[in-house]
Amino acid sequence: MGNSNKIEVFVNLTKGDTVVAIDEKVLPGSLVFDSLNPFPGYYHETPTNPRPIYIYLVLARQYPLEHIIRATQNIEKEFQWNFDAGKGYMTIGSEFLNVIRLRHIPELDMVVKIQEAYLKQGIQFLMNKKLKGKIEAIVKIVKFLVLENIGEGIYLNAEDPTFAYIEIPRYLHQEAFVKVTMDVKYNWDGHEFDAARSSFYSNGKLYETVRIRSDQVELEYLTKIKKLYAEKIR
């Protein structure tokens, strides 16, 4: 991976999510989803802690990744603060939607302002489509991250160390990943964590990984999880 402990990569993240369409504080007629439980395997947050805001803006069409990045950077300059925007795809049954996932926004009141800013950058939203109730979706996000290598095949998000990435021996499709993760958790007696399927490309190689979310991401803890995944992957 080179001499530096830090690497800059584009990460692909695939996860299940329960979402609900919201009508208030969004561009009228646009389809916007709120994630009800971004980390279903991780229950450490107490009832007094606010639920993290994860928003999906549904796009009118697919845009190249560089268009989304350029628009986001221009908006960050306009607002003079950074937010996390990832280009993504959402599958709901047979429905396939292009999305931008937002996080690190201070309040829902900012959503419509961000939508209006994206419109100024030429990014159009899907309009006049209604999806009601709690919806189970599979979401794939592509985003740029700086990872810090802290052990063999173990990385921390350098900007948010509650997220870690551990290498696994081979690629797993989503159904197989869910089964393996269930096997891992049935045999795990340590601190709870949320897991999502992921990968990143670095130095000419694609690394298959699991994204781990936990408030305990010490090397020993992550090494044990990595070993258990390796044992359960057949």
MDAnalysis code that builds the backbone (N, CA, C; Angstrom):
import MDAnalysis as mda
import numpy as np

u = mda.Universe.empty(702, n_residues=234, atom_resindex=np.repeat(np.arange(234), 3), trajectory=True)
u.add_TopologyAttr("name", ["N", "CA", "C"] * 234)
u.add_TopologyAttr("resid", np.arange(1, 235))
u.add_TopologyAttr("resname", ["MET", "GLY", "ASN", "SER", "ASN", "LYS", "ILE", "GLU", "VAL", "PHE", "VAL", "ASN", "LEU", "THR", "LYS", "GLY", "ASP", "THR", "VAL", "VAL", "ALA", "ILE", "ASP", "GLU", "LYS", "VAL", "LEU", "PRO", "GLY", "SER", "LEU", "VAL", "PHE", "ASP", "SER", "LEU", "ASN", "PRO", "PHE", "PRO", "GLY", "TYR", "TYR", "HIS", "GLU", "THR", "PRO", "THR", "ASN", "PRO", "ARG", "PRO", "ILE", "TYR", "ILE", "TYR", "LEU", "VAL", "LEU", "ALA", "ARG", "GLN", "TYR", "PRO", "LEU", "GLU", "HIS", "ILE", "ILE", "ARG", "ALA", "THR", "GLN", "ASN", "ILE", "GLU", "LYS", "GLU", "PHE", "GLN", "TRP", "ASN", "PHE", "ASP", "ALA", "GLY", "LYS", "GLY", "TYR", "MET", "THR", "ILE", "GLY", "SER", "GLU", "PHE", "LEU", "ASN", "VAL", "ILE", "ARG", "LEU", "ARG", "HIS", "ILE", "PRO", "GLU", "LEU", "ASP", "MET", "VAL", "VAL", "LYS", "ILE", "GLN", "GLU", "ALA", "TYR", "LEU", "LYS", "GLN", "GLY", "ILE", "GLN", "PHE", "LEU", "MET", "ASN", "LYS", "LYS", "LEU", "LYS", "GLY", "LYS", "ILE", "GLU", "ALA", "ILE", "VAL", "LYS", "ILE", "VAL", "LYS", "PHE", "LEU", "VAL", "LEU", "GLU", "ASN", "ILE", "GLY", "GLU", "GLY", "ILE", "TYR", "LEU", "ASN", "ALA", "GLU", "ASP", "PRO", "THR", "PHE", "ALA", "TYR", "ILE", "GLU", "ILE", "PRO", "ARG", "TYR", "LEU", "HIS", "GLN", "GLU", "ALA", "PHE", "VAL", "LYS", "VAL", "THR", "MET", "ASP", "VAL", "LYS", "TYR", "ASN", "TRP", "ASP", "GLY", "HIS", "GLU", "PHE", "ASP", "ALA", "ALA", "ARG", "SER", "SER", "PHE", "TYR", "SER", "ASN", "GLY", "LYS", "LEU", "TYR", "GLU", "THR", "VAL", "ARG", "ILE", "ARG", "SER", "ASP", "GLN", "VAL", "GLU", "LEU", "GLU", "TYR", "LEU", "THR", "LYS", "ILE", "LYS", "LYS", "LEU", "TYR", "ALA", "GLU", "LYS", "ILE", "ARG"])
u.atoms.positions = np.array([
    [0.819, -1.208, 0.000],
    [0.000, 0.000, 0.000],
    [0.864, 1.275, 0.000],
    [2.211, 1.150, -0.101],
    [3.071, 2.317, -0.082],
    [3.627, 2.577, 1.308],
    [4.479, 3.605, 1.397],
    [5.138, 3.876, 2.664],
    [4.264, 4.658, 3.633],
    [3.343, 5.485, 3.126],
    [2.494, 6.288, 3.999],
    [1.405, 5.434, 4.611],
    [1.016, 5.791, 5.847],
    [-0.081, 5.090, 6.502],
    [-1.440, 5.560, 6.010],
    [-1.466, 6.691, 5.281],
    [-2.725, 7.234, 4.793],
    [-2.814, 7.107, 3.273],
    [-4.000, 6.725, 2.799],
    [-4.244, 6.589, 1.375],
    [-5.546, 7.302, 1.024],
    [-5.588, 7.853, -0.176],
    [-6.787, 8.508, -0.677],
    [-7.455, 7.576, -1.681],
    [-8.713, 7.245, -1.428],
    [-9.393, 6.236, -2.250],
    [-10.842, 6.643, -2.496],
    [-11.415, 6.043, -3.547],
    [-12.855, 6.064, -3.725],
    [-13.395, 4.750, -3.181],
    [-14.301, 4.870, -2.236],
    [-14.885, 3.698, -1.592],
    [-16.265, 3.427, -2.180],
    [-16.541, 2.155, -2.480],
    [-17.879, 1.704, -2.848],
    [-18.504, 1.039, -1.631],
    [-19.677, 1.514, -1.243],
    [-20.355, 1.006, -0.055],
    [-21.759, 0.548, -0.426],
    [-22.112, -0.696, -0.052],
    [-23.443, -1.222, -0.321],
    [-24.082, -1.647, 0.985],
    [-25.313, -1.207, 1.219],
    [-25.969, -1.512, 2.490],
    [-27.483, -1.507, 2.309],
    [-28.158, -2.205, 3.205],
    [-29.595, -2.107, 3.297],
    [-29.969, -0.908, 4.144],
    [-31.077, -0.264, 3.819],
    [-31.508, 0.898, 4.584],
    [-33.030, 0.959, 4.598],
    [-33.584, 1.406, 5.711],
    [-35.018, 1.650, 5.816],
    [-35.234, 3.144, 5.700],
    [-36.007, 3.552, 4.688],
    [-36.174, 4.970, 4.410],
    [-37.648, 5.328, 4.337],
    [-37.907, 6.619, 4.452],
    [-39.266, 7.128, 4.293],
    [-39.179, 8.447, 3.527],
    [-40.110, 8.637, 2.580],
    [-40.141, 9.888, 1.827],
    [-40.634, 11.019, 2.720],
    [-40.005, 12.175, 2.580],
    [-40.414, 13.341, 3.374],
    [-40.927, 14.427, 2.429],
    [-41.962, 15.135, 2.871],
    [-42.609, 16.167, 2.054],
    [-42.290, 17.573, 2.520],
    [-41.942, 17.732, 3.780],
    [-41.677, 19.053, 4.322],
    [-40.187, 19.389, 4.261],
    [-39.898, 20.654, 4.146],
    [-38.523, 21.170, 4.145],
    [-37.709, 20.653, 2.965],
    [-38.408, 20.310, 1.856],
    [-37.739, 19.877, 0.631],
    [-38.324, 20.664, -0.537],
    [-37.660, 20.590, -1.682],
    [-38.145, 21.235, -2.893],
    [-39.506, 20.651, -3.261],
    [-40.543, 21.478, -3.408],
    [-41.887, 20.955, -3.688],
    [-41.905, 20.030, -4.905],
    [-42.488, 18.847, -4.716],
    [-42.594, 17.882, -5.802],
    [-41.416, 16.946, -5.942],
    [-40.317, 17.220, -5.226],
    [-39.131, 16.366, -5.337],
    [-39.268, 15.150, -4.437],
    [-38.544, 14.086, -4.783],
    [-38.548, 12.864, -3.993],
    [-37.291, 12.837, -3.135],
    [-37.485, 12.893, -1.828],
    [-36.378, 12.916, -0.874],
    [-36.659, 11.880, 0.202],
    [-35.658, 11.068, 0.521],
    [-35.810, 10.037, 1.549],
    [-34.985, 10.388, 2.781],
    [-35.552, 10.079, 3.930],
    [-34.850, 10.166, 5.209],
    [-34.549, 8.741, 5.665],
    [-33.308, 8.486, 6.056],
    [-32.938, 7.175, 6.582],
    [-33.389, 7.067, 8.031],
    [-34.201, 6.062, 8.330],
    [-34.740, 5.904, 9.682],
    [-33.748, 5.257, 10.635],
    [-32.836, 4.448, 10.096],
    [-31.871, 3.755, 10.951],
    [-30.608, 3.487, 10.137],
    [-29.718, 4.483, 10.016],
    [-28.547, 4.332, 9.146],
    [-27.619, 3.181, 9.521],
    [-27.613, 2.787, 10.815],
    [-26.691, 1.746, 11.283],
    [-27.463, 0.700, 12.066],
    [-28.203, -0.177, 11.397],
    [-29.100, -1.109, 12.090],
    [-28.407, -2.111, 13.003],
    [-27.123, -2.361, 12.787],
    [-26.421, -3.320, 13.645],
    [-25.766, -2.694, 14.852],
    [-25.940, -1.384, 15.005],
    [-25.217, -0.660, 16.047],
    [-26.216, 0.121, 16.880],
    [-26.325, -0.215, 18.140],
    [-27.378, 0.342, 18.984],
    [-26.823, 1.162, 20.137],
    [-25.594, 1.633, 20.026],
    [-24.948, 2.281, 21.165],
    [-25.545, 3.648, 21.483],
    [-26.079, 4.336, 20.446],
    [-26.641, 5.653, 20.717],
    [-27.764, 5.543, 21.748],
    [-27.764, 6.433, 22.705],
    [-28.799, 6.430, 23.736],
    [-30.001, 7.222, 23.249],
    [-31.179, 7.011, 23.887],
    [-32.368, 7.738, 23.453],
    [-32.237, 9.256, 23.511],
    [-31.312, 9.761, 24.345],
    [-31.140, 11.212, 24.454],
    [-30.304, 11.779, 23.314],
    [-29.586, 10.934, 22.580],
    [-28.783, 11.409, 21.467],
    [-29.658, 11.625, 20.238],
    [-29.457, 12.708, 19.486],
    [-30.242, 12.909, 18.270],
    [-29.893, 11.871, 17.217],
    [-30.904, 11.476, 16.447],
    [-30.668, 10.516, 15.369],
    [-29.830, 11.180, 14.283],
    [-28.774, 10.505, 13.797],
    [-27.965, 11.109, 12.739],
    [-28.794, 11.340, 11.478],
    [-28.549, 12.473, 10.828],
    [-29.316, 12.829, 9.634],
    [-28.633, 12.255, 8.399],
    [-29.317, 11.334, 7.742],
    [-28.873, 10.780, 6.465],
    [-30.015, 10.965, 5.475],
    [-29.773, 11.759, 4.428],
    [-30.806, 12.130, 3.473],
    [-30.407, 11.666, 2.071],
    [-31.392, 11.146, 1.320],
    [-31.163, 10.764, -0.069],
    [-31.980, 11.677, -0.982],
    [-31.303, 12.430, -1.843],
    [-31.950, 13.265, -2.846],
    [-32.030, 12.458, -4.142],
    [-33.232, 12.196, -4.643],
    [-33.394, 11.385, -5.846],
    [-33.226, 12.272, -7.078],
    [-32.366, 11.856, -7.989],
    [-32.011, 12.645, -9.157],
    [-32.877, 12.288, -10.362],
    [-32.976, 13.233, -11.302],
    [-33.765, 13.013, -12.509],
    [-33.114, 11.997, -13.435],
    [-31.792, 11.892, -13.355],
    [-31.058, 10.956, -14.211],
    [-29.707, 10.678, -13.581],
    [-28.932, 9.837, -14.231],
    [-27.577, 9.557, -13.748],
    [-26.632, 10.661, -14.216],
    [-25.843, 11.156, -13.289],
    [-24.828, 12.154, -13.601],
    [-23.442, 11.552, -13.383],
    [-22.454, 11.925, -14.209],
    [-21.086, 11.456, -13.974],
    [-20.607, 11.870, -12.586],
    [-19.756, 11.041, -12.006],
    [-19.260, 11.306, -10.665],
    [-18.601, 12.671, -10.562],
    [-17.827, 13.052, -11.575],
    [-17.129, 14.335, -11.490],
    [-18.106, 15.512, -11.479],
    [-19.288, 15.355, -12.117],
    [-20.288, 16.428, -12.080],
    [-20.802, 16.625, -10.657],
    [-21.057, 15.512, -9.969],
    [-21.549, 15.594, -8.588],
    [-20.485, 16.203, -7.681],
    [-19.234, 15.771, -7.837],
    [-18.150, 16.295, -7.007],
    [-17.952, 17.787, -7.258],
    [-17.952, 18.188, -8.534],
    [-17.747, 19.603, -8.867],
    [-18.874, 20.461, -8.293],
    [-20.104, 19.990, -8.457],
    [-21.253, 20.742, -7.936],
    [-21.178, 20.850, -6.415],
    [-20.829, 19.755, -5.762],
    [-20.742, 19.750, -4.302],
    [-19.677, 20.714, -3.805],
    [-18.519, 20.707, -4.444],
    [-17.450, 21.612, -4.036],
    [-17.861, 23.071, -4.219],
    [-18.572, 23.371, -5.299],
    [-19.042, 24.740, -5.523],
    [-20.059, 25.151, -4.457],
    [-20.924, 24.225, -4.074],
    [-21.923, 24.514, -3.039],
    [-21.251, 24.727, -1.684],
    [-20.235, 23.918, -1.387],
    [-19.511, 24.086, -0.115],
    [-18.861, 25.462, -0.037],
    [-18.344, 25.943, -1.167],
    [-17.769, 27.286, -1.186],
    [-18.851, 28.333, -0.938],
    [-20.031, 28.106, -1.528],
    [-21.128, 29.056, -1.370],
    [-21.599, 29.124, 0.078],
    [-21.745, 27.953, 0.718],
    [-22.236, 27.904, 2.089],
    [-21.122, 28.105, 3.113],
    [-19.875, 27.961, 2.677],
    [-18.703, 28.114, 3.537],
    [-18.682, 27.105, 4.679],
    [-19.140, 25.916, 4.418],
    [-18.968, 24.780, 5.325],
    [-19.039, 23.505, 4.510],
    [-18.424, 22.463, 5.030],
    [-18.356, 21.197, 4.319],
    [-19.462, 20.252, 4.775],
    [-20.086, 19.597, 3.825],
    [-21.007, 18.518, 4.138],
    [-20.606, 17.295, 3.325],
    [-21.111, 16.164, 3.693],
    [-20.732, 14.907, 3.067],
    [-21.788, 14.542, 2.030],
    [-21.399, 14.535, 0.759],
    [-22.316, 14.178, -0.326],
    [-21.704, 13.046, -1.132],
    [-22.420, 11.922, -1.222],
    [-21.943, 10.772, -1.985],
    [-22.894, 10.448, -3.124],
    [-22.343, 10.218, -4.304],
    [-23.155, 9.770, -5.441],
    [-23.583, 8.327, -5.182],
    [-24.844, 8.020, -5.465],
    [-25.306, 6.678, -5.156],
    [-26.425, 6.196, -6.044],
    [-26.812, 4.944, -5.771],
    [-27.903, 4.271, -6.473],
    [-28.755, 3.583, -5.419],
    [-30.049, 3.649, -5.592],
    [-30.968, 3.035, -4.655],
    [-31.884, 2.078, -5.406],
    [-31.976, 0.844, -4.907],
    [-32.869, -0.147, -5.490],
    [-33.998, -0.421, -4.512],
    [-35.231, -0.216, -4.977],
    [-36.428, -0.501, -4.192],
    [-37.272, -1.463, -5.011],
    [-37.202, -2.750, -4.670],
    [-37.853, -3.753, -5.503],
    [-37.240, -3.736, -6.882],
    [-38.052, -3.482, -7.918],
    [-37.550, -3.395, -9.287],
    [-37.227, -1.957, -9.685],
    [-37.433, -1.032, -8.761],
    [-37.193, 0.389, -9.042],
    [-35.731, 0.718, -8.808],
    [-35.126, 1.427, -9.779],
    [-33.725, 1.833, -9.681],
    [-33.673, 3.356, -9.722],
    [-33.098, 3.966, -8.673],
    [-33.060, 5.417, -8.559],
    [-31.627, 5.902, -8.383],
    [-31.301, 7.007, -9.051],
    [-30.024, 7.688, -8.840],
    [-30.191, 8.684, -7.706],
    [-29.239, 8.724, -6.784],
    [-29.382, 9.570, -5.606],
    [-28.073, 10.274, -5.256],
    [-28.205, 11.320, -4.478],
    [-27.094, 11.901, -3.731],
    [-27.411, 11.697, -2.260],
    [-26.494, 11.081, -1.522],
    [-26.692, 10.917, -0.090],
    [-25.996, 12.047, 0.650],
    [-26.744, 12.702, 1.528],
    [-26.204, 13.789, 2.329],
    [-26.048, 13.357, 3.774],
    [-24.939, 13.741, 4.388],
    [-24.765, 13.623, 5.829],
    [-23.921, 14.791, 6.307],
    [-23.829, 14.944, 7.614],
    [-23.126, 16.075, 8.219],
    [-23.813, 17.395, 7.881],
    [-25.139, 17.374, 7.734],
    [-25.880, 18.625, 7.642],
    [-26.483, 18.892, 9.022],
    [-26.472, 20.137, 9.478],
    [-26.848, 20.413, 10.862],
    [-28.326, 20.220, 11.159],
    [-29.187, 20.426, 10.151],
    [-30.623, 20.322, 10.385],
    [-31.351, 20.106, 9.070],
    [-32.574, 19.564, 9.149],
    [-33.349, 19.292, 7.947],
    [-33.706, 20.557, 7.181],
    [-33.729, 21.694, 7.851],
    [-34.042, 22.951, 7.169],
    [-33.053, 23.264, 6.054],
    [-31.869, 22.655, 6.105],
    [-30.854, 22.916, 5.090],
    [-31.102, 22.156, 3.787],
    [-31.966, 21.136, 3.815],
    [-32.127, 20.266, 2.649],
    [-32.597, 21.040, 1.434],
    [-33.653, 21.841, 1.578],
    [-34.182, 22.568, 0.422],
    [-33.158, 23.575, -0.095],
    [-32.376, 24.180, 0.792],
    [-31.345, 25.126, 0.361],
    [-30.262, 24.411, -0.445],
    [-29.901, 23.197, -0.008],
    [-28.903, 22.418, -0.753],
    [-29.472, 21.989, -2.104],
    [-30.752, 21.585, -2.150],
    [-31.379, 21.229, -3.419],
    [-31.354, 22.412, -4.387],
    [-31.725, 23.583, -3.906],
    [-31.726, 24.770, -4.759],
    [-30.320, 25.074, -5.262],
    [-29.328, 24.861, -4.410],
    [-27.946, 25.091, -4.821],
    [-27.513, 24.094, -5.894],
    [-27.924, 22.819, -5.761],
    [-27.600, 21.833, -6.800],
    [-28.281, 22.186, -8.116],
    [-29.505, 22.693, -8.065],
    [-30.190, 23.116, -9.291],
    [-29.386, 24.183, -10.016],
    [-28.831, 25.124, -9.269],
    [-28.007, 26.168, -9.872],
    [-26.765, 25.592, -10.544],
    [-26.328, 24.416, -10.055],
    [-25.152, 23.744, -10.620],
    [-25.529, 22.794, -11.758],
    [-26.802, 22.771, -12.136],
    [-27.227, 21.943, -13.269],
    [-27.639, 20.532, -12.914],
    [-27.778, 20.232, -11.622],
    [-28.202, 18.904, -11.181],
    [-29.715, 18.937, -10.975],
    [-30.450, 18.114, -11.738],
    [-31.906, 18.100, -11.691],
    [-32.409, 16.950, -10.813],
    [-33.575, 17.158, -10.206],
    [-34.156, 16.158, -9.315],
    [-35.396, 15.506, -9.928],
    [-35.621, 14.265, -9.534],
    [-36.824, 13.557, -9.973],
    [-38.034, 14.221, -9.323],
    [-39.018, 14.552, -10.132],
    [-40.160, 15.300, -9.629],
    [-41.454, 14.507, -9.785],
    [-42.374, 14.808, -8.884],
    [-43.760, 14.316, -8.976],
    [-43.863, 12.795, -8.974],
    [-43.007, 12.157, -8.184],
    [-43.106, 10.711, -7.973],
    [-43.328, 10.478, -6.486],
    [-44.325, 9.667, -6.149],
    [-44.685, 9.440, -4.763],
    [-44.387, 7.997, -4.349],
    [-43.721, 7.832, -3.224],
    [-43.508, 6.527, -2.603],
    [-43.794, 6.700, -1.116],
    [-44.768, 5.972, -0.595],
    [-45.235, 6.196, 0.769],
    [-44.845, 5.056, 1.704],
    [-44.820, 5.377, 2.997],
    [-44.556, 4.381, 4.028],
    [-43.087, 4.077, 4.193],
    [-42.799, 3.190, 5.144],
    [-41.431, 2.736, 5.351],
    [-41.029, 1.819, 4.204],
    [-39.858, 2.073, 3.642],
    [-39.407, 1.365, 2.444],
    [-38.058, 0.719, 2.726],
    [-37.939, -0.561, 2.367],
    [-36.656, -1.253, 2.479],
    [-35.907, -1.101, 1.152],
    [-34.717, -0.561, 1.224],
    [-33.940, -0.274, 0.020],
    [-32.532, -0.833, 0.145],
    [-31.944, -1.127, -1.002],
    [-30.517, -1.424, -1.078],
    [-29.841, -0.215, -1.707],
    [-28.845, 0.313, -1.022],
    [-28.198, 1.545, -1.465],
    [-26.718, 1.290, -1.725],
    [-26.222, 1.825, -2.835],
    [-24.787, 1.798, -3.125],
    [-24.295, 3.231, -3.221],
    [-23.265, 3.541, -2.457],
    [-22.697, 4.887, -2.421],
    [-21.243, 4.830, -2.886],
    [-20.854, 5.809, -3.693],
    [-19.459, 5.974, -4.103],
    [-18.981, 7.290, -3.530],
    [-17.899, 7.250, -2.728],
    [-17.428, 8.484, -2.103],
    [-15.918, 8.455, -1.925],
    [-15.343, 9.642, -1.845],
    [-13.908, 9.801, -1.657],
    [-13.597, 9.829, -0.169],
    [-12.585, 9.055, 0.247],
    [-12.186, 9.008, 1.650],
    [-10.664, 8.990, 1.773],
    [-10.203, 9.457, 2.908],
    [-8.807, 9.257, 3.305],
    [-8.812, 8.190, 4.391],
    [-8.137, 7.069, 4.121],
    [-8.067, 5.967, 5.068],
    [-6.667, 5.885, 5.668],
    [-6.617, 5.539, 6.948],
    [-5.343, 5.342, 7.631],
    [-5.159, 3.865, 7.925],
    [-4.073, 3.305, 7.410],
    [-3.753, 1.899, 7.634],
    [-3.172, 1.725, 9.038],
    [-3.908, 1.025, 9.925],
    [-3.453, 0.871, 11.317],
    [-3.007, -0.552, 11.622],
    [-3.178, -1.472, 10.676],
    [-2.777, -2.860, 10.864],
    [-2.927, -3.598, 9.551],
    [-2.566, -4.851, 9.533],
    [-2.622, -5.616, 8.288],
    [-4.073, -5.749, 7.814],
    [-4.377, -5.080, 6.701],
    [-5.724, -5.147, 6.143],
    [-6.776, -4.438, 6.982],
    [-6.368, -3.460, 7.799],
    [-7.294, -2.745, 8.679],
    [-7.064, -1.242, 8.527],
    [-8.141, -0.505, 8.295],
    [-8.053, 0.919, 7.997],
    [-9.106, 1.695, 8.786],
    [-8.760, 2.917, 9.160],
    [-9.700, 3.829, 9.787],
    [-9.992, 4.986, 8.839],
    [-11.232, 5.462, 8.870],
    [-11.559, 6.712, 8.194],
    [-10.817, 7.831, 8.928],
    [-9.907, 8.492, 8.237],
    [-9.047, 9.478, 8.898],
    [-9.838, 10.671, 9.420],
    [-11.019, 10.937, 8.840],
    [-11.814, 12.095, 9.260],
    [-12.895, 11.718, 10.261],
    [-13.239, 10.451, 10.344],
    [-14.263, 9.987, 11.296],
    [-13.894, 8.581, 11.747],
    [-13.088, 8.455, 12.809],
    [-12.572, 7.153, 13.223],
    [-13.595, 6.232, 13.872],
    [-14.876, 6.583, 13.861],
    [-15.897, 5.598, 14.254],
    [-16.204, 4.651, 13.102],
    [-15.602, 4.909, 11.929],
    [-15.758, 4.041, 10.767],
    [-14.422, 3.385, 10.445],
    [-14.444, 2.081, 10.271],
    [-13.241, 1.332, 9.923],
    [-13.543, 0.421, 8.732],
    [-12.487, -0.012, 8.057],
    [-12.617, -0.926, 6.918],
    [-11.645, -2.077, 7.120],
    [-12.155, -3.299, 7.044],
    [-11.312, -4.477, 7.204],
    [-11.362, -5.299, 5.923],
    [-10.200, -5.776, 5.493],
    [-10.146, -6.585, 4.274],
    [-10.733, -7.975, 4.533],
    [-11.401, -8.515, 3.519],
    [-11.910, -9.883, 3.567],
    [-11.322, -10.660, 2.390],
    [-11.334, -12.005, 2.459],
    [-10.606, -12.800, 1.462],
    [-11.122, -12.695, 0.040],
    [-12.420, -12.454, -0.147],
    [-12.959, -12.439, -1.512],
    [-14.251, -11.644, -1.567],
    [-14.696, -11.381, -2.796],
    [-15.936, -10.641, -3.022],
    [-17.143, -11.456, -2.571],
    [-18.103, -10.785, -1.966],
    [-19.382, -11.393, -1.607],
    [-20.505, -10.559, -2.210],
    [-21.455, -11.206, -2.892],
    [-22.633, -10.459, -3.312],
    [-23.478, -10.173, -2.072],
    [-24.490, -9.325, -2.206],
    [-25.188, -8.803, -1.033],
    [-25.835, -9.899, -0.196],
    [-26.475, -10.858, -0.829],
    [-27.143, -11.922, -0.070],
    [-26.135, -12.740, 0.729],
    [-25.009, -13.080, 0.098],
    [-23.976, -13.844, 0.798],
    [-23.363, -13.018, 1.922],
    [-23.192, -11.715, 1.696],
    [-22.629, -10.856, 2.728],
    [-23.531, -10.814, 3.956],
    [-24.825, -10.702, 3.734],
    [-25.768, -10.669, 4.854],
    [-25.686, -11.964, 5.661],
    [-25.607, -13.103, 4.979],
    [-25.521, -14.391, 5.666],
    [-24.229, -14.511, 6.470],
    [-23.109, -14.126, 5.866],
    [-21.827, -14.203, 6.566],
    [-21.837, -13.278, 7.787],
    [-22.365, -12.080, 7.621],
    [-22.409, -11.132, 8.731],
    [-23.267, -11.667, 9.872],
    [-24.369, -12.329, 9.551],
    [-25.193, -12.949, 10.591],
    [-24.402, -14.019, 11.325],
    [-23.631, -14.844, 10.584],
    [-22.796, -15.871, 11.215],
    [-21.745, -15.238, 12.135],
    [-21.155, -14.138, 11.671],
    [-20.153, -13.451, 12.477],
    [-20.772, -12.941, 13.779],
    [-21.926, -12.322, 13.680],
    [-22.551, -11.726, 14.872],
    [-23.067, -12.791, 15.834],
    [-23.503, -13.943, 15.322],
    [-23.928, -15.035, 16.195],
    [-22.760, -15.572, 17.016],
    [-21.543, -15.392, 16.502],
    [-20.356, -15.903, 17.181],
    [-19.503, -14.785, 17.793],
    [-20.101, -13.619, 17.944],
    [-19.369, -12.464, 18.448],
    [-19.896, -12.093, 19.829],
    [-19.003, -11.936, 20.789],
    [-19.419, -11.546, 22.133],
    [-18.801, -10.223, 22.566],
    [-18.234, -9.504, 21.602],
    [-17.629, -8.214, 21.900],
    [-18.616, -7.070, 21.742],
    [-18.098, -5.859, 21.727],
    [-18.926, -4.657, 21.600],
    [-19.626, -4.661, 20.244],
    [-20.866, -4.185, 20.222],
    [-21.686, -4.221, 19.018],
    [-21.104, -3.355, 17.900],
    [-21.473, -3.692, 16.668],
    [-21.008, -2.925, 15.518],
    [-22.011, -3.076, 14.374],
    [-21.992, -2.110, 13.475],
    [-22.755, -2.205, 12.227],
    [-21.780, -2.533, 11.103],
    [-22.232, -3.348, 10.144],
    [-21.368, -3.772, 9.046],
    [-22.052, -3.516, 7.712],
    [-21.266, -3.105, 6.726],
    [-21.762, -2.925, 5.369],
    [-20.707, -3.419, 4.383],
    [-21.178, -3.905, 3.252],
    [-20.264, -4.407, 2.212],
    [-19.584, -3.228, 1.523],
    [-18.287, -3.340, 1.291],
    [-17.555, -2.224, 0.700],
    [-16.344, -2.725, -0.079],
    [-15.750, -1.806, -0.812],
    [-14.500, -2.075, -1.526],
    [-13.843, -0.741, -1.855],
    [-12.542, -0.780, -2.121],
    [-11.870, 0.420, -2.616],
    [-10.715, 0.002, -3.523],
    [-10.333, 0.914, -4.405],
    [-9.281, 0.667, -5.401],
    [-8.066, 1.499, -5.043],
    [-6.906, 0.840, -4.945],
    [-5.680, 1.545, -4.593],
    [-4.477, 0.832, -5.188],
    [-3.566, 1.606, -5.757],
    [-2.312, 1.072, -6.307],
    [-2.546, -0.084, -7.271],
    [-3.542, 0.070, -8.134],
    [-3.793, -0.926, -9.169],
    [-4.507, -2.178, -8.704],
    [-5.054, -2.162, -7.485],
    [-5.719, -3.349, -6.956],
    [-7.042, -2.967, -6.300],
    [-8.056, -3.829, -6.495],
    [-9.338, -3.648, -5.835],
    [-9.342, -4.449, -4.540],
    [-9.617, -3.786, -3.420],
    [-9.630, -4.430, -2.110],
    [-11.079, -4.647, -1.674],
    [-11.427, -5.899, -1.404],
    [-12.755, -6.211, -0.882],
    [-12.728, -6.028, 0.632],
    [-13.701, -5.285, 1.153],
    [-13.672, -4.921, 2.564],
    [-15.066, -4.962, 3.179],
    [-15.083, -4.844, 4.493],
    [-16.310, -4.639, 5.260],
    [-16.161, -3.319, 5.995],
    [-17.157, -2.452, 5.856],
    [-17.160, -1.208, 6.622],
    [-17.769, -1.489, 7.997],
    [-17.012, -1.151, 9.035],
    [-17.437, -1.350, 10.416],
    [-17.726, 0.002, 11.048],
    [-18.893, 0.111, 11.697],
    [-19.207, 1.328, 12.471],
    [-19.308, 0.943, 13.940],
    [-18.508, 1.593, 14.767],
    [-18.516, 1.328, 16.205],
    [-17.787, 2.463, 16.909],
    [-18.057, 2.622, 18.200],
    [-17.293, 3.605, 18.965],
    [-16.063, 2.966, 19.599],
    [-15.847, 1.682, 19.313],
    [-14.639, 0.999, 19.776],
    [-13.938, 0.392, 18.565],
    [-12.981, 1.134, 18.037],
    [-12.316, 0.688, 16.809],
    [-10.813, 0.524, 17.027],
    [-10.454, 0.049, 18.233],
    [-9.050, -0.234, 18.490],
    [-8.590, -1.393, 17.599],
    [-7.284, -1.461, 17.384],
    [-6.720, -2.465, 16.482],
    [-7.071, -3.884, 16.926],
    [-6.988, -4.170, 18.218],
    [-7.289, -5.523, 18.708],
    [-8.745, -5.900, 18.405],
    [-9.650, -4.968, 18.643],
    [-11.082, -5.184, 18.394],
    [-11.336, -5.483, 16.916],
    [-10.768, -4.660, 16.029],
    [-10.977, -4.831, 14.591],
    [-10.294, -6.097, 14.072],
    [-9.142, -6.439, 14.650],
    [-8.439, -7.662, 14.249],
    [-9.290, -8.893, 14.538],
    [-9.965, -8.901, 15.676],
    [-10.829, -10.038, 16.017],
    [-12.008, -10.158, 15.048],
    [-12.606, -9.018, 14.695],
    [-13.711, -9.042, 13.735],
    [-13.217, -9.527, 12.368],
    [-12.069, -9.028, 11.937],
    [-11.491, -9.424, 10.651],
    [-11.231, -10.933, 10.612],
    [-10.678, -11.463, 11.687],
    [-10.396, -12.903, 11.758],
    [-11.684, -13.711, 11.685],
    [-12.722, -13.255, 12.364],
    [-13.997, -13.981, 12.376],
    [-14.648, -13.969, 10.999],
    [-14.569, -12.831, 10.281],
    [-15.102, -12.785, 8.916],
    [-14.356, -13.779, 8.022],
    [-13.030, -13.809, 8.155],
    [-12.235, -14.719, 7.341],
    [-12.623, -16.160, 7.593],
    [-12.925, -16.496, 8.852],
    [-13.318, -17.872, 9.203],
    [-14.692, -18.229, 8.634],
    [-15.588, -17.248, 8.570],
    [-16.964, -17.528, 8.155],
    [-17.170, -17.456, 6.642],
    [-16.205, -16.899, 5.932],
    [-16.326, -16.833, 4.466],
    [-15.814, -18.147, 3.880],
    [-16.675, -18.850, 3.226],
    [-16.314, -20.147, 2.641],
    [-15.919, -19.976, 1.178],
])
